[in-house]
């Protein structure tokens, strides 16, 4: 029996900063932003996520997303071990 692992997360929240757009010599584009997600109970502080968007979705975010925007996004979790 083989084990299968799923690394998928769906987040809905508000953007905490103006997206940071970077262009690379290779032609690639990266948009970075932070997302605040409210926990189910109002008394708790929001959970903050650092997001990196690449390719076409990075372009969409650069064109349409701004600080305070409510967005929904699906992706995978990558832990920064540094």
N, C-alpha and C positions, 0 to 999 in steps of 0.2 A: 504494500500500500504506500503510495507516494503522498507526501505532505505538500499542500499548496499554501502559500503565504500571500496575503493581500495587504498592500500598503496603499490605502486610499483614504482621503479625508475630504469631506465637504464642509466648507466654512461659509458663513454669512455674517457680515459685520460691517463696520465703518472704517474707512481708510483714515489713518492717523497722521499722514504727512503727504505732501505733494510727491507724486511718484518721481523717482530718480531714474532718468533714461541714460543708458550708455551704449555707444556704438563701438564696434570693434573693427580692426583692419580687415578681418575675414568677411565683413558684411553682416555679421550677427548683431542682434540687438537684445539688450537685457533691460527690463524695467524692474526696479526694486521698490517695495512699499511695505508699510506696516498695516496690520489689520487688527482692530479691536473687536473681540467677540464677547457678548454678554453671557455670563453664566445663567442658569435657569432662575436663580434667586437674586433679586435686585440688590440685596445687601452685600453681595460679593463683588470684588473688583473685576474689571474685564480681563480676559485672557488676551495677550498680545502675541501676534504671529508675524515673523519677518518673511515676506514672500519675494521670490524671484520668478519673474515671468520671462519667457524666451520666445523668439519667433513671432508669429502672427499675433498671438495673444498679448505679447509685449507691446506691439504697435497699437492694438486696440486700447490697452490700458493707458498708453501715453497720450492718445488722442481724446479719450473720453472720461478718464477717472481723475478725480481731484480730491484734495483733502476734504473729509466729511462725507464723501460718496458712500452709499450703501452698495456693496457688491456681494455676489455669491461666486464661489470658485471651487473647483474640484481639482485635486492634485495628490501628490504623495508627500509624506513626511521624510525629511532628510535631517539628521541630527548633526549639528556642528560640534565636533569634538575638540575644537581648539579653544 
